[in-house]
């Protein structure tokens, strides 16, 4: 476990320690993904999984819209009077 020196003020300090400046905060680097086998860029497109989820959500919404439509038709034709 490192400990602080007893007479820390007597120790030699470099220019970085003397200035006590904070490092410049830079934005994160956003680099494109590169295929390690070919060296070409991988385009920023949705993954196959995301494409399948989107297609299924469209299919599901269409299915339930059809169910509601069929329910209304059934209730209109089989209404008890």
Order of alpha helices (4+ residues) and beta strands (2+ residues): alpha-alpha
